Amino acid sequence: MLAIILSTLVLAGALLAPRFPAVARRVPVERLERWLQRFGAPVIALVSAAVVWYVWGDLVPIAKVHDEVSYVLQARIFARGQWTAPSPPIPAFFEQPHVLVVPAVASKYPPGHALLLTPGALVGFPALMPLLMAGYIAAMVFLLTTRVSNVWVGTMTWAIWLTAPIVLRFQPSFYSELTTTTVLLSSWWCLLRWREARRRRWLLLVAFFVGWMAVTRPLTAVAYTIPIAIVVIADTIRQRRWTDFALAFAVGSVVLSIYPLWSARTTGNWRLTPIVLYRRDYMEYDKAGFGVDTTPPRRGETPVLKQINDAFLSAHREHTVRRLPGIAASRVASLTVAFFQGWRVPLLLFALVGLLAMTTPLRFAMVGVLSNFVAYLTYAHFPPWTLYYLESAPAVSALTAVGLWFAVRRFLRDERATRVAMALAFVVATAFGVAGVRHWRHDHRARAGLDRLFADEIKRLPTKPAIVFIRYTPRSPVHLSEVFNYPDLNAEPVWVVHDLGPRNAELLRAAPNRASFEFDEDQLVGRPILR
């Protein structure tokens, strides 16, 4: 099918090319260009946020994967003006992936992303900030590419970015890569402005955004900061802007100070981060490096955590230096699919052309993409899990659009006709992208299905307040967990906890006013426990 489409487009292009420049003169290109330059960014932001919301599949999207649930929990805790929530009465019942329950309830992850999610938690709509970030990222994709190329390449970059499988899969989510993409594009924009005008405020903003990336995803921050630091240090030395550099360093340090403060308020020790404490308690192997640490969890394993550990330990065992070339090749293959799957296969050719037609700013962005890829070679993960490279989608999309512009311009040799051809390519890409949008909407809705069923079961409980003891089975999906923690445990009408058999009576004695139910996840049917 793809071969037929590609052959048809090539044949049509060859037949129509001689007459295309004459036809293109009738198109109001200048008027379209002025409109895009004036209104393009806000329209693109609104359209992108709407598309992401639609693809998410629900009017009020929910967190589906353990990581997402952890971030949303922490945002709800921050919304109460607290760093952590009190530890539950018997923590073993409430153990949840990627969440500390001792010495307090908190996400294991750095706080940068949860802090940005907090406004949504405050208004009771956690998806608010991911949707705003989707619109902002889309606008920055357009503005950055337009600034270093032209408005037609910028518009095409946006279309390629928005319809990319990696974006449609992971942008509608609560993952922290949304925040790192947001601050990364912001830092690139500010770096461009600083190099153009040499105004101090732009460099200070670069430092702020880089610092926020570091308190969100430290490894990603290190990877993308390397090229930024090289440019800033080189310019500082060449132009002797030591005061600007010192102030920027101070701004970055202030932002980074959130991390030890977060650790102190969560673990009680500013040198012990929550993620390290969680690793010691539940998954010592989960760290960068090669080989596997088989130290058993200090707090034992819940059924869900055992499934996670069994799955991820296999990836860590295979993550060795000897296998690194094969690992890199398999990840490149997965990323190629994530960017150029389905109807987008022909775009891969233009991405390769883009490698030859890159401008200096695009080379800089691609160095960051390569740096991030190399950095994550130190961390074991399954190749199809391409989430760790979501920040690279804007740069790869720009590379593809630049390659398309270069190829069309060489083919038509007329500037006006090239612009019209890019506009037509945008229309074609958008039309083909509709199928991808529908596919990923269905995928997101399907993934949320079990969570929705469980929520409906909880709503039908005949008595509240209540405790639901959930019994997991070997057939339970590895990424599904219905045991939750809460910012205010006593205010929750229903506690969903692990079924610990004879120990259930201990929790019932600790909360005598709550009715008790048990829930067999294998059947998604609740039934009362006789007390």
HELIX and SHEET records of a PDB file:
HELIX    1   1 LEU A    2  LEU A   16  1                                  15    
HELIX    2   2 ALA A   17  ARG A   19  5                                   3    
HELIX    3   3 PHE A   20  ALA A   24  1                                   5    
HELIX    4   4 VAL A   29  TRP A   56  1                                  28    
HELIX    5   5 HIS A   66  ALA A   79  1                                  14    
HELIX    6   6 PRO A   91  PHE A   94  5                                   4    
HELIX    7   7 GLY A  112  LEU A  122  1                                  11    
HELIX    8   8 LEU A  128  VAL A  148  1                                  21    
HELIX    9   9 VAL A  151  LEU A  162  1                                  12    
HELIX   10  10 PRO A  165  PHE A  170  1                                   6    
HELIX   11  11 GLU A  177  ALA A  197  1                                  21    
HELIX   12  12 ARG A  200  ALA A  214  1                                  15    
HELIX   13  13 PRO A  218  GLN A  239  1                                  22    
HELIX   14  14 TRP A  242  LEU A  256  1                                  15    
HELIX   15  15 ILE A  258  THR A  267  1                                  10    
HELIX   16  16 PRO A  274  TYR A  282  1                                   9    
HELIX   17  17 PRO A  303  ARG A  317  1                                  15    
HELIX   18  18 LEU A  324  PHE A  340  1                                  17    
HELIX   19  19 GLY A  342  ARG A  344  5                                   3    
HELIX   20  20 VAL A  345  ALA A  357  1                                  13    
HELIX   21  21 THR A  360  TYR A  376  1                                  17    
HELIX   22  22 THR A  386  SER A  392  5                                   7    
HELIX   23  23 ALA A  393  LEU A  412  1                                  20    
HELIX   24  24 GLU A  415  ARG A  447  1                                  33    
HELIX   25  25 GLY A  449  LYS A  459  1                                  11    
HELIX   26  26 LEU A  489  ALA A  491  5                                   3    
HELIX   27  27 GLY A  501  ARG A  503  5                                   3    
HELIX   28  28 ASN A  504  ALA A  510  1                                   7    
SHEET    1   A 2 VAL A  99  LEU A 100  0                                        
SHEET    2   A 2 ALA A 106  SER A 107 -1                                        
SHEET    1   B 4 VAL A 494  HIS A 498  0                                        
SHEET    2   B 4 ALA A 466  ARG A 471  1                                        
SHEET    3   B 4 ALA A 515  ASP A 520  1                                        
SHEET    4   B 4 VAL A 525  PRO A 528 -1                                        
END                                                                             
